[in-house]
Amino acid sequence: MAIEIAATTRNVQGTGASRRLRKANRVPGIVYGAGEATMIELDHNTLYYALRNEAFHASILSLDLDGKKQSVLLRDFHMHPFRQQVQHIDFQRVDAKKKIHMKVPLHFTNAEVSPGVKTGGGIISHVLNELEITCLPADLPAAIEVDLAHLDLGHSIHVSDVKLPKGVEVAGHHHASDAVATVQVPRGHVEAAAEAAAAEAASAAAAPAVAAAAPAAKK
């Protein structure tokens, strides 16, 4: 079921008009693509809390504009530099027959049972948190799952290892060899191991000198 958001046509434009809208707890915006661009306005609080939902950023949305629904994607929004206030928002109309480009969040699973963590004492590092993809609107996933169950210490999962949903392809600047997640020994453990090795080496080096000095002491 599509996430719905309501809006009305904005009949006034300009900086002053937008400022007055914001003071009235409204957000100016625009809907473009597949026809003429339409200036819109939305309720601020409803929109603010919708933007906190991860799926709102990577789903086909149902925009109820003046009582008529249309499928759109969230393309951009601007926040106030220091206030929790949405300043402007952009939506793009969706053509069901044309592929879209989207950044979709990655959801990592089974990190706690991966050999690198469970037996190797490593920690997972997320190199990528989202993946740019292309697909038809009907095939757009809200998120892509990355299974870490078999990740060993010192190894990585790459873009080519990610299982994509049907009809979804990697797009943008990603390469098959790009790392998505790695598992590494924590830095503190590495330093502790290095110090222990250095101490052991120093002890081993001192042992022959002690042994050589022992007979001399007996004389």
N, CA and C of each residue as an Amber inpcrd file, in Angstrom:
protein
   657
   0.8440000  -1.2010000   0.0000000   0.0000000   0.0000000   0.0000000
   0.8750000   1.2460000   0.0000000   0.5930000   2.1690000  -0.9280000
   1.4100000   3.3680000  -1.0690000   1.2300000   4.3050000   0.1170000
   2.2940000   4.9960000   0.4500000   2.2210000   6.0250000   1.4840000
   1.5350000   7.2400000   0.8790000   0.5480000   7.7880000   1.5780000
  -0.2060000   8.9160000   1.0560000   0.1880000  10.2220000   1.7450000
   0.1700000  11.2730000   0.9590000   0.4310000  12.6090000   1.4870000
  -0.4980000  13.5830000   0.7520000  -1.0990000  14.5110000   1.4910000
  -2.0690000  15.4350000   0.8990000  -1.4330000  16.7930000   0.6400000
  -1.8720000  17.4310000  -0.4500000  -1.3780000  18.7550000  -0.8040000
  -2.4800000  19.5170000  -1.5250000  -2.2990000  20.8410000  -1.6020000
  -3.2190000  21.6820000  -2.3740000  -2.4060000  22.5450000  -3.3310000
  -3.0420000  22.9620000  -4.4010000  -2.3600000  23.8160000  -5.3710000
  -2.0110000  25.1570000  -4.7330000  -0.8060000  25.6210000  -4.9960000
  -0.3450000  26.9060000  -4.4450000  -0.5470000  27.9820000  -5.5090000
  -1.3640000  28.9610000  -5.1900000  -1.7090000  29.9830000  -6.1730000
  -0.8300000  31.2180000  -6.0900000  -0.0920000  31.3550000  -5.0030000
   0.7920000  32.5130000  -4.8660000   2.2390000  32.0390000  -4.8600000
   3.1170000  32.8390000  -5.4510000   4.5220000  32.4800000  -5.5410000
   5.3920000  33.6350000  -5.0900000   6.6810000  33.3520000  -4.9870000
   7.6220000  34.3910000  -4.5810000   8.1050000  34.1860000  -3.1540000
   9.2000000  34.8650000  -2.8370000   9.8190000  34.7290000  -1.5200000
   8.8820000  35.1430000  -0.3970000   8.2000000  36.2890000  -0.5760000
   7.3020000  36.7710000   0.4580000   6.1380000  35.8280000   0.6960000
   5.5850000  35.2850000  -0.3790000   4.4660000  34.3580000  -0.2590000
   4.8990000  33.0720000   0.4390000   6.0970000  32.5880000   0.1020000
   6.6090000  31.3690000   0.7400000   6.8570000  31.5900000   2.2170000
   7.3320000  32.7740000   2.5560000   7.5740000  33.1020000   3.9670000
   6.2640000  33.1130000   4.7500000   5.2220000  33.6530000   4.1350000
   3.9230000  33.7000000   4.8150000   3.3470000  32.2870000   4.9800000
   3.5840000  31.4280000   3.9960000   3.1230000  30.0420000   4.0940000
   3.7880000  29.3470000   5.2750000   5.0850000  29.5390000   5.4060000
   5.8200000  28.8780000   6.4890000   5.3490000  29.3710000   7.8550000
   5.0410000  30.6640000   7.9490000   4.5300000  31.1880000   9.2150000
   3.1620000  30.5960000   9.5460000   2.4380000  30.1730000   8.4990000
   1.1180000  29.5640000   8.6900000   1.2190000  28.0430000   8.8250000
   2.4330000  27.5530000   9.0550000   2.6790000  26.1170000   9.2460000
   2.4110000  25.3140000   7.9710000   2.7010000  25.9430000   6.8240000
   2.5670000  25.2780000   5.5350000   3.9460000  25.2150000   4.8610000
   4.1180000  24.2450000   3.9650000   5.3910000  24.0750000   3.2640000
   5.1720000  24.2460000   1.7640000   5.8760000  25.1720000   1.1220000
   5.7760000  25.3000000  -0.3310000   6.5270000  24.1590000  -1.0190000
   6.0310000  23.7510000  -2.1800000   6.6820000  22.6730000  -2.9070000
   6.3220000  22.7120000  -4.3730000   6.7850000  21.6910000  -5.0990000
   6.5300000  21.6070000  -6.5260000   6.4020000  20.1430000  -6.9370000
   5.5600000  19.8830000  -7.9130000   5.4430000  18.5630000  -8.5360000
   5.7630000  18.7520000 -10.0110000   6.7170000  17.9800000 -10.5210000
   7.1020000  18.1460000 -11.9230000   7.2200000  16.7830000 -12.6020000
   7.4310000  16.8160000 -13.9260000   7.5510000  15.5930000 -14.7080000
   6.2220000  15.1660000 -15.2830000   6.2640000  14.5710000 -16.4940000
   5.0510000  14.0580000 -17.1580000   3.9700000  15.1190000 -17.2500000
   4.3620000  16.2900000 -17.7390000   3.4000000  17.3760000 -17.8520000
   3.9370000  18.6560000 -17.2420000   3.0720000  19.6000000 -17.0560000
   3.4890000  20.8840000 -16.5070000   3.7690000  20.7870000 -15.0070000
   4.7240000  21.5880000 -14.5710000   5.0260000  21.6400000 -13.1450000
   3.8880000  22.3310000 -12.4040000   3.6060000  21.8500000 -11.2060000
   2.5250000  22.4140000 -10.3880000   3.0750000  22.8620000  -9.0390000
   2.8180000  24.0900000  -8.6790000   3.2190000  24.5970000  -7.3670000
   2.2170000  24.1030000  -6.3280000   2.7190000  23.5830000  -5.2180000
   1.8430000  23.0160000  -4.1980000   2.2180000  23.5260000  -2.8160000
   1.3460000  23.2590000  -1.8530000   1.6480000  23.5160000  -0.4480000
   1.1130000  22.3620000   0.3850000   1.8070000  22.0710000   1.4990000
   1.4600000  20.9370000   2.3440000   1.4850000  21.3490000   3.8090000
   0.7930000  20.5930000   4.6370000   0.8280000  20.8120000   6.0820000
   2.2190000  20.4560000   6.6110000   2.8150000  21.3840000   7.3570000
   4.1860000  21.1800000   7.8060000   4.3460000  19.9770000   8.7260000
   3.5390000  19.8860000   9.7680000   3.7370000  18.8220000  10.7570000
   3.5540000  17.4330000  10.1510000   2.5440000  17.2910000   9.2960000
   2.3190000  16.0040000   8.6320000   3.5270000  15.6310000   7.7910000
   4.0440000  16.5940000   7.0410000   5.1970000  16.3450000   6.1770000
   6.4500000  16.0730000   6.9950000   6.6450000  16.8360000   8.0610000
   7.8490000  16.6760000   8.8910000   7.9500000  15.2590000   9.4330000
   6.8500000  14.7280000   9.9450000   6.8820000  13.3790000  10.5050000
   6.9480000  12.3150000   9.4090000   6.3940000  12.6100000   8.2360000
   6.5080000  11.6740000   7.1110000   7.9660000  11.5430000   6.6840000
   8.7050000  12.6370000   6.7140000  10.1090000  12.6200000   6.3130000
  10.9810000  11.8240000   7.2780000  10.5070000  11.5810000   8.4710000
  11.2530000  10.7730000   9.4350000  11.0890000   9.2770000   9.1720000
  10.1710000   8.9420000   8.2770000   9.9390000   7.5480000   7.8950000
  10.8620000   7.1990000   6.7320000  11.7400000   6.2500000   6.9240000
  12.7120000   5.8770000   5.8900000  12.0340000   5.5290000   4.5740000
  10.9120000   4.8290000   4.6460000  10.2170000   4.3960000   3.4290000
   9.7070000   5.5750000   2.6040000   9.4700000   6.7030000   3.2400000
   8.9750000   7.8850000   2.5260000   9.9810000   8.3710000   1.4900000
  11.2620000   8.0870000   1.7240000  12.3350000   8.5540000   0.8500000
  12.6080000   7.6030000  -0.3110000  12.1130000   6.3780000  -0.2440000
  12.4450000   5.3810000  -1.2750000  11.2310000   4.5600000  -1.6690000
  10.0880000   5.2100000  -1.7740000   8.8540000   4.5110000  -2.1490000
   8.0710000   5.3490000  -3.1460000   7.2070000   4.6800000  -3.8980000
   6.2480000   5.3880000  -4.7230000   5.1800000   5.9460000  -3.7830000
   5.0120000   7.2490000  -3.7950000   4.0660000   7.9080000  -2.9000000
   2.7740000   8.2370000  -3.6470000   1.6770000   8.2550000  -2.9120000
   0.3960000   8.6690000  -3.4750000   0.1260000  10.0950000  -3.0100000
   0.2580000  11.0270000  -3.9280000   0.0430000  12.4340000  -3.6090000
  -1.3970000  12.8070000  -3.9350000  -2.1400000  13.1700000  -2.8950000
  -3.5260000  13.6120000  -3.0620000  -3.5050000  15.1230000  -3.2560000
  -3.5780000  15.5480000  -4.5060000  -3.5160000  16.9700000  -4.8290000
  -4.9020000  17.4750000  -5.1950000  -5.4690000  18.2670000  -4.3220000
  -6.8170000  18.8180000  -4.5230000  -7.8420000  17.7140000  -4.7710000
  -7.6640000  16.5880000  -4.0750000  -8.6230000  15.4970000  -4.1890000
  -8.3280000  14.4990000  -5.2830000  -7.3240000  14.7650000  -6.1160000
  -6.9480000  13.8390000  -7.1880000  -5.5900000  13.2140000  -6.8610000
  -5.5150000  11.8800000  -6.9060000  -4.3020000  11.1820000  -6.5240000
  -3.3990000  10.9330000  -7.7370000  -2.1020000  11.0640000  -7.4980000
  -1.1050000  10.7720000  -8.5230000   0.1200000  10.1530000  -7.8560000
   0.8020000   9.2980000  -8.6020000   1.9900000   8.6240000  -8.0700000
   3.2060000   9.5140000  -8.2610000   3.9660000   9.6940000  -7.1820000
   5.1390000  10.5690000  -7.2290000   6.2910000   9.9560000  -6.4310000
   7.4640000  10.5230000  -6.6510000   8.6570000  10.1960000  -5.8700000
   9.1440000  11.4610000  -5.1750000   9.6580000  11.3120000  -3.9690000
  10.3220000  12.4280000  -3.3020000  11.6760000  12.6200000  -3.9750000
  11.9330000  13.8050000  -4.4680000  13.1970000  14.0640000  -5.1440000
  14.1330000  14.9630000  -4.3540000  13.5930000  15.8890000  -3.5720000
  14.4640000  16.7930000  -2.8170000  13.6430000  17.5150000  -1.7630000
  14.3010000  17.9160000  -0.6950000  13.6700000  18.7890000   0.3070000
  14.7560000  19.5680000   1.0200000  14.3760000  20.7130000   1.5420000
  15.3340000  21.5860000   2.2280000  14.8320000  21.8790000   3.6290000
  15.7550000  21.7780000   4.5770000  15.4470000  22.0800000   5.9670000
  16.0360000  23.4250000   6.3550000  15.4540000  24.0570000   7.3660000
  16.0070000  25.2900000   7.9310000  17.3780000  24.9710000   8.5200000
  18.3460000  25.9080000   8.4190000  19.7080000  25.6290000   8.9100000
  19.7900000  25.1600000  10.3580000  18.9060000  25.6620000  11.2350000
  18.9980000  25.2390000  12.6340000  17.6460000  24.9190000  13.2760000
  16.5410000  25.2530000  12.6200000  15.2340000  24.9000000  13.1550000
  14.7510000  23.5760000  12.5630000  13.8690000  22.9210000  13.2840000
  13.2560000  21.7010000  12.7660000  12.0800000  22.0870000  11.8760000
  12.4260000  22.6790000  10.7590000  11.4060000  23.2120000   9.8570000
  11.7460000  22.8530000   8.4160000  10.7710000  22.2500000   7.7250000
  10.9300000  21.9460000   6.3070000  10.6740000  23.2190000   5.5200000
  11.6200000  23.6160000   4.6790000  11.5200000  24.8660000   3.9400000
  10.8640000  24.6990000   2.5640000  11.1600000  23.5880000   1.9010000
  10.6530000  23.3740000   0.5400000  10.7660000  21.8940000   0.2110000
   9.9220000  21.4130000  -0.7020000   9.9670000  20.0010000  -1.0740000
   9.6340000  19.8370000  -2.5560000  10.3090000  18.8700000  -3.1930000
  10.1030000  18.5830000  -4.6130000   9.6320000  17.1480000  -4.7860000
   8.6120000  16.9610000  -5.6140000   8.1470000  15.6270000  -5.9890000
   8.2140000  15.4850000  -7.5120000   8.4140000  14.2490000  -7.9670000
   8.4050000  13.9680000  -9.4000000   7.3180000  12.9560000  -9.7170000
   6.5110000  13.2590000 -10.7220000   5.4780000  12.3130000 -11.1440000
   6.1230000  11.0500000 -11.7210000   5.4370000   9.9340000 -11.5600000
   5.9630000   8.6420000 -11.9900000   5.1690000   8.1190000 -13.1710000
   5.9090000   7.6600000 -14.1900000   5.3020000   6.9750000 -15.3310000
   5.5310000   5.4830000 -15.1110000   4.4480000   4.7260000 -14.9770000
   4.5450000   3.2980000 -14.6580000   5.3330000   2.5040000 -15.6880000
   5.4660000   3.0420000 -16.9160000   6.1370000   2.3010000 -17.9800000
   7.6020000   2.6890000 -18.1580000   8.0520000   3.6820000 -17.3860000
   9.4360000   4.1430000 -17.5160000  10.2400000   3.8250000 -16.2550000
  11.4870000   3.3860000 -16.4720000  12.3510000   3.0660000 -15.3370000
  12.7370000   4.3430000 -14.5940000  12.9290000   4.1860000 -13.2980000
  13.3200000   5.3060000 -12.4470000  14.6730000   5.0150000 -11.8110000
  15.3740000   6.0630000 -11.4340000  16.6270000   5.9450000 -10.6910000
  16.3650000   6.4010000  -9.2600000  16.7660000   5.5730000  -8.3070000
  16.5310000   5.8990000  -6.8970000  17.6960000   5.4250000  -6.0430000
  17.8890000   6.0980000  -4.9120000  18.8150000   5.6140000  -3.8860000
  17.9820000   4.8930000  -2.8350000  18.2980000   3.6100000  -2.6390000
  17.5140000   2.7740000  -1.7300000  18.3830000   2.3960000  -0.5290000
  17.8460000   2.4780000   0.6980000  18.6420000   2.1230000   1.8850000
  18.9770000   0.6460000   1.9350000  20.1300000   0.3360000   2.5200000
  20.5520000  -1.0450000   2.7290000  20.2580000  -1.4410000   4.1650000
  19.6630000  -2.6080000   4.3520000  19.3990000  -3.1580000   5.6770000
  20.3040000  -4.3700000   5.8870000  21.1760000  -4.2890000   6.8810000
  22.1440000  -5.3520000   7.1470000  21.5840000  -6.3330000   8.1730000
  21.6920000  -7.6230000   7.8680000  21.1620000  -8.6590000   8.7620000
  22.2360000  -9.6760000   9.1180000  22.0270000 -10.3620000  10.2490000
  22.8550000 -11.4840000  10.6950000  24.3030000 -11.1180000  10.9900000
  24.5600000  -9.8560000  11.3240000  25.9280000  -9.4500000  11.6610000
  26.4420000 -10.2000000  12.8910000  25.5420000 -10.4170000  13.8680000
  25.9630000 -11.0350000  15.1380000  26.3470000 -12.4980000  14.9930000
  25.9270000 -13.1700000  13.9150000  26.2550000 -14.5950000  13.7430000
  27.3310000 -14.8130000  12.6910000  27.8500000 -13.7430000  12.1010000
  28.9030000 -13.9050000  11.0970000  30.1650000 -14.4140000  11.7780000
  30.9470000 -15.2880000  11.1160000  32.1750000 -15.8290000  11.7160000
  33.1470000 -14.7360000  12.1510000  33.2260000 -13.6620000  11.3660000
  34.1560000 -12.5910000  11.7050000  33.8270000 -11.8970000  13.0060000
  32.5520000 -11.8730000  13.3820000  32.1220000 -11.2440000  14.6330000
  32.0350000 -12.2630000  15.7570000  31.3710000 -13.3810000  15.4760000
  31.0780000 -14.3600000  16.5310000  32.3270000 -15.0620000  17.0410000
  33.2000000 -15.4750000  16.1370000  34.4020000 -16.2060000  16.5560000
  35.6830000 -15.3960000  16.3890000  35.6470000 -14.3940000  15.5170000
  36.8610000 -13.6230000  15.2610000  36.9790000 -12.3670000  16.0890000
  35.8850000 -11.9780000  16.7700000  35.9350000 -10.7860000  17.6140000
  35.9820000  -9.4810000  16.8340000  35.6150000  -9.5370000  15.5550000
  35.6640000  -8.3380000  14.7270000  34.4160000  -7.4840000  14.8610000
  34.4310000  -6.3300000  14.2070000  33.2800000  -5.4440000  14.1730000
  32.9430000  -5.1480000  12.7130000  31.6480000  -4.9650000  12.4450000
  31.1860000  -4.6950000  11.0930000  31.3180000  -3.2060000  10.7850000
  31.8380000  -2.9100000   9.6150000  31.9030000  -1.5250000   9.1420000
  31.0620000  -1.4120000   7.8730000  30.0740000  -0.4980000   7.8850000
  29.2110000  -0.2840000   6.7250000  29.8700000   0.7450000   5.8090000
  30.3670000   0.3030000   4.6910000  30.9960000   1.2040000   3.7310000
  29.9330000   1.9820000   2.9630000  28.8360000   1.2990000   2.6010000
  27.6970000   1.9260000   1.9410000  26.4550000   1.7400000   2.8030000
  25.6260000   2.7500000   2.8690000  24.3550000   2.6430000   3.5840000
  23.1600000   2.7090000   2.6530000  23.4220000   2.9920000   1.3780000
  22.3730000   3.0110000   0.3760000  22.9680000   2.6410000  -0.9720000
  22.1120000   2.2090000  -1.8770000  22.5490000   1.7640000  -3.1930000
  21.6810000   2.4500000  -4.2410000  22.3220000   2.9870000  -5.2560000
  21.5690000   3.6110000  -6.3300000  21.1460000   2.5340000  -7.3230000
  19.8740000   2.4980000  -7.6350000  19.3420000   1.4450000  -8.4910000
  18.4710000   2.0310000  -9.5920000  18.1310000   1.1750000 -10.5590000
  17.1590000   1.5340000 -11.5890000  16.1760000   0.3890000 -11.7350000
  14.8970000   0.7240000 -11.9230000  13.8580000  -0.2920000 -12.0620000
  12.5600000   0.3890000 -12.4700000  11.5830000  -0.4210000 -12.8310000
  10.2510000   0.1170000 -13.0750000   9.6100000   0.4800000 -11.7290000
   8.7370000   1.4560000 -11.6990000   8.1210000   1.8610000 -10.4290000
   7.5040000   0.7080000  -9.6380000   6.9020000  -0.2540000 -10.3330000
   6.2540000  -1.3700000  -9.6410000   7.2500000  -2.2760000  -8.9400000
   8.5210000  -2.2270000  -9.3630000   9.5450000  -3.1090000  -8.7830000
  10.3950000  -2.4210000  -7.7250000  10.0910000  -1.1630000  -7.4190000
  10.9200000  -0.4060000  -6.4760000  10.8280000  -0.9810000  -5.0660000
  11.9670000  -1.4370000  -4.4980000  11.9420000  -1.9450000  -3.1180000
  12.1070000  -0.8000000  -2.1260000  11.4890000  -0.9320000  -0.9480000
  11.6490000   0.0860000   0.0870000  13.0590000   0.0490000   0.6680000
  13.6900000  -1.1380000   0.6160000  15.0590000  -1.3170000   1.0990000
  15.6140000  -2.5980000   0.4800000  16.9340000  -2.7480000   0.5310000
  17.5890000  -3.9520000   0.0200000  18.3340000  -4.6040000   1.1760000
  18.1070000  -5.8890000   1.3680000  18.7230000  -6.6200000   2.4780000
  20.1070000  -7.1250000   2.0950000  21.0510000  -6.9690000   3.0200000
  22.4120000  -7.4740000   2.8420000  22.6870000  -8.4690000   3.9630000
  22.8540000  -9.7400000   3.6070000  23.0510000 -10.8070000   4.5890000
  24.5350000 -10.9480000   4.9140000  24.8850000 -10.7590000   6.1950000
  26.2900000 -10.8270000   6.6350000  26.6280000 -12.1510000   7.3100000
  25.7490000 -13.1360000   7.2090000  25.8930000 -14.3780000   7.9710000
  27.1910000 -15.1260000   7.6890000  27.7650000 -14.9720000   6.4980000
  28.9580000 -15.7520000   6.1330000  30.2080000 -14.8870000   5.9910000
  30.1790000 -13.6920000   6.5470000  31.3100000 -12.7770000   6.4030000
  32.4100000 -13.1120000   7.4140000  33.6020000 -13.4380000   6.9090000
  34.7470000 -13.7920000   7.7540000  35.5870000 -12.5660000   8.0940000
  36.3970000 -12.7050000   9.1190000  37.2690000 -11.6280000   9.5720000
  38.2140000 -11.2090000   8.4400000  38.2900000  -9.9080000   8.2190000
  39.1650000  -9.3920000   7.1800000  38.5950000  -9.4420000   5.7830000
  37.3580000  -9.9000000   5.6550000  36.7200000 -10.0100000   4.3400000
  35.6560000  -8.9280000   4.1620000  35.1910000  -8.7960000   2.9210000
  34.1910000  -7.7880000   2.5840000  33.0800000  -8.3890000   1.7450000
  31.9260000  -7.7460000   1.8090000  30.8430000  -8.0200000   0.8640000
  30.8660000  -6.8900000  -0.1530000  30.8200000  -7.2580000  -1.4310000
  30.9010000  -6.2690000  -2.4950000  29.5340000  -6.0670000  -3.1510000
  29.4470000  -5.0410000  -3.9660000  28.2010000  -4.7450000  -4.6690000
  27.7300000  -5.9590000  -5.4590000  28.6720000  -6.6650000  -6.0690000
  28.3070000  -7.8400000  -6.8690000  27.7340000  -8.9760000  -6.0240000
  27.9610000  -8.9440000  -4.7030000  27.4620000 -10.0010000  -3.8110000
  26.0360000  -9.7290000  -3.3210000  25.5620000  -8.5180000  -3.4870000
  24.2400000  -8.1440000  -2.9790000  23.1560000  -8.7560000  -3.8650000
  22.2320000  -9.4510000  -3.2490000  21.1220000 -10.0590000  -3.9880000
  20.0280000  -9.0080000  -4.2070000  19.8210000  -8.6650000  -5.4440000
  18.8480000  -7.6350000  -5.7850000  17.4820000  -8.2470000  -6.0560000
  16.4160000  -7.5480000  -5.7050000  15.0650000  -8.0320000  -6.0140000
  14.8670000  -8.1280000  -7.5300000  13.8870000  -8.8770000  -7.9370000
  13.5860000  -9.0560000  -9.3490000  13.2850000  -7.7110000 -10.0170000
  13.8980000  -7.5030000 -11.1780000  13.6530000  -6.2810000 -11.9370000
  14.4890000  -5.0990000 -11.5170000  15.3820000  -5.2910000 -10.5340000
  16.1930000  -4.1890000 -10.0130000  17.6440000  -4.3460000 -10.4670000
  18.2480000  -3.2620000 -10.9280000  19.6400000  -3.2630000 -11.3640000
  20.4060000  -2.1430000 -10.6520000  21.7000000  -2.3790000 -10.4540000
  22.5590000  -1.3550000  -9.8580000  22.7880000  -0.2530000 -10.8850000
  22.7690000   0.9830000 -10.4500000  22.9630000   2.1240000 -11.3480000
  23.9620000   3.0920000 -10.7260000  24.1050000   4.2260000 -11.3630000
  24.9530000   5.2780000 -10.8100000  26.4260000   4.9550000 -10.9070000
  27.1720000   5.3920000  -9.9020000  28.6350000   5.2930000  -9.9200000
  29.1580000   3.9960000  -9.3350000  28.2820000   3.0880000  -8.9150000
  28.7260000   1.8640000  -8.2570000  29.4220000   0.9260000  -9.2440000
  30.4340000   0.2070000  -8.7130000  31.1170000  -0.8410000  -9.4770000
  30.9370000  -2.1600000  -8.7400000  31.0130000  -3.2680000  -9.4850000
  30.8020000  -4.5920000  -8.8950000  31.7800000  -4.8740000  -7.7550000
  32.9910000  -4.3140000  -7.8530000  34.0270000  -4.5830000  -6.8540000
  33.9700000  -3.6590000  -5.6430000  33.0580000  -2.6750000  -5.6440000
  32.9640000  -1.7550000  -4.5080000  32.5210000  -2.4930000  -3.2490000
  33.1940000  -2.2160000  -2.1430000  32.8360000  -2.8430000  -0.8680000
  31.5500000  -2.2270000  -0.3220000  30.7030000  -3.0880000   0.2250000
  29.4630000  -2.6530000   0.8690000  29.6200000  -2.6960000   2.3820000
  30.2680000  -3.7650000   2.8800000  30.5080000  -3.9170000   4.3180000
  31.7490000  -4.7680000   4.5190000  32.4740000  -4.5190000   5.5970000
  33.6640000  -5.2900000   5.9360000  33.6010000  -5.6610000   7.4150000
  34.3910000  -6.6640000   7.7970000  34.5120000  -7.0140000   9.2160000
  35.9950000  -7.0050000   9.5710000  36.3450000  -6.2120000  10.5700000
  37.7380000  -6.0160000  10.9420000  37.9140000  -6.1300000  12.4510000
  39.1450000  -6.4510000  12.8510000  39.4710000  -6.4940000  14.2770000
  39.4890000  -5.0590000  14.7910000  38.8670000  -4.7890000  15.9480000
  38.8840000  -3.4330000  16.5050000  40.3040000  -2.9180000  16.6750000
  40.5200000  -1.6340000  16.4600000  41.8490000  -1.0440000  16.5120000
  42.5380000  -1.2880000  17.8520000  41.7860000  -1.2130000  18.9310000
  42.3710000  -1.4420000  20.2590000  42.9340000  -2.8450000  20.3950000
  42.2520000  -3.8260000  19.8050000  42.7300000  -5.2000000  19.8580000
  44.0210000  -5.3540000  19.0640000  44.0850000  -4.6760000  17.9220000
  45.2890000  -4.7500000  17.0900000  46.4810000  -4.1630000  17.8310000
  46.2740000  -3.0110000  18.4850000  47.3590000  -2.3720000  19.2220000
  47.8000000  -3.2190000  20.3990000  46.8240000  -3.8400000  21.0820000
  47.1750000  -4.6940000  22.2190000  47.9740000  -5.9080000  21.7580000
  47.5750000  -6.4890000  20.6310000  48.2920000  -7.6470000  20.0960000
  49.7040000  -7.2620000  19.6910000  49.8690000  -6.0770000  19.1050000
  51.1830000  -5.6080000  18.6860000  52.0910000  -5.3850000  19.8900000
  51.5300000  -4.8170000  20.9690000  52.3090000  -4.5900000  22.1810000
  52.7270000  -5.9100000  22.8210000  51.8170000  -6.8740000  22.8310000
  52.1350000  -8.1860000  23.3950000  53.2190000  -8.8700000  22.5880000
  53.1570000  -8.7510000  21.2630000  54.1660000  -9.3600000  20.3950000
  55.5270000  -8.7100000  20.6130000  55.5210000  -7.3740000  20.7770000
  56.7800000  -6.6560000  21.0070000  57.3870000  -7.0550000  22.3460000
  56.5450000  -7.1950000  23.3720000  57.0350000  -7.5940000  24.6880000
  57.6030000  -9.0090000  24.6430000  56.9290000  -9.8950000  23.8990000
  57.4060000 -11.2800000  23.7800000  58.7430000 -11.3420000  23.0540000
  58.8830000 -10.5070000  22.0100000  60.1300000 -10.4630000  21.2510000
  61.2700000  -9.9380000  22.1240000  60.9860000  -8.9160000  22.9310000
  62.0060000  -8.3490000  23.8140000  62.4300000  -9.3650000  24.8600000
  61.4500000 -10.1240000  25.3770000  61.7560000 -11.1430000  26.3720000
  62.6140000 -12.2550000  25.7740000  62.3020000 -12.6270000  24.5350000
  63.0620000 -13.6790000  23.8660000  64.4850000 -13.2320000  23.5910000
  64.6530000 -11.9570000  23.2380000  65.9890000 -11.4250000  22.9590000
  66.8270000 -11.3430000  24.2240000  66.1870000 -11.0790000  25.3660000
  66.9180000 -10.9410000  26.6280000  67.3060000 -12.2850000  27.2180000
  66.6190000 -13.3540000  26.8550000  66.8720000 -14.6740000  27.4350000
  68.2920000 -15.1770000  27.1990000  68.8710000 -15.0990000  25.9760000
  70.2530000 -15.5820000  25.7750000  71.2610000 -14.8170000  26.6160000
  71.0350000 -13.5060000  26.7760000  71.9660000 -12.7070000  27.5690000
  71.9540000 -13.1380000  29.0290000  70.7900000 -13.4610000  29.5460000
  70.6650000 -13.9250000  30.9320000  71.3480000 -15.2850000  31.0960000
  71.1280000 -16.1360000  30.0920000  71.7380000 -17.4690000  30.1480000
  73.2600000 -17.4110000  30.1010000  73.7800000 -16.4720000  29.2800000
  75.2310000 -16.3350000  29.1500000  75.8400000 -15.7590000  30.4190000
  75.1160000 -14.9240000  31.1230000  75.6240000 -14.2940000  32.3320000
  75.6070000 -15.2440000  33.5260000  74.7870000 -16.2440000  33.4980000
  74.6470000 -17.1640000  34.6300000  75.9380000 -17.9230000  34.9570000
  76.6760000 -18.5260000  33.9840000  77.9370000 -19.2340000  34.3090000
  78.9730000 -18.2930000  34.8850000  79.0200000 -17.0760000  34.3420000
  80.0220000 -16.1140000  34.8200000  79.7960000 -15.7930000  36.2910000
  78.5660000 -15.7760000  36.7130000  78.2730000 -15.4810000  38.1050000
  78.7560000 -16.5990000  39.0210000  78.7390000 -17.8560000  38.5490000
  79.1870000 -18.9860000  39.3760000  80.6760000 -18.9180000  39.6530000
  81.5040000 -18.4550000  38.6960000  82.9390000 -18.3200000  38.8980000
  83.2480000 -17.2960000  39.9820000
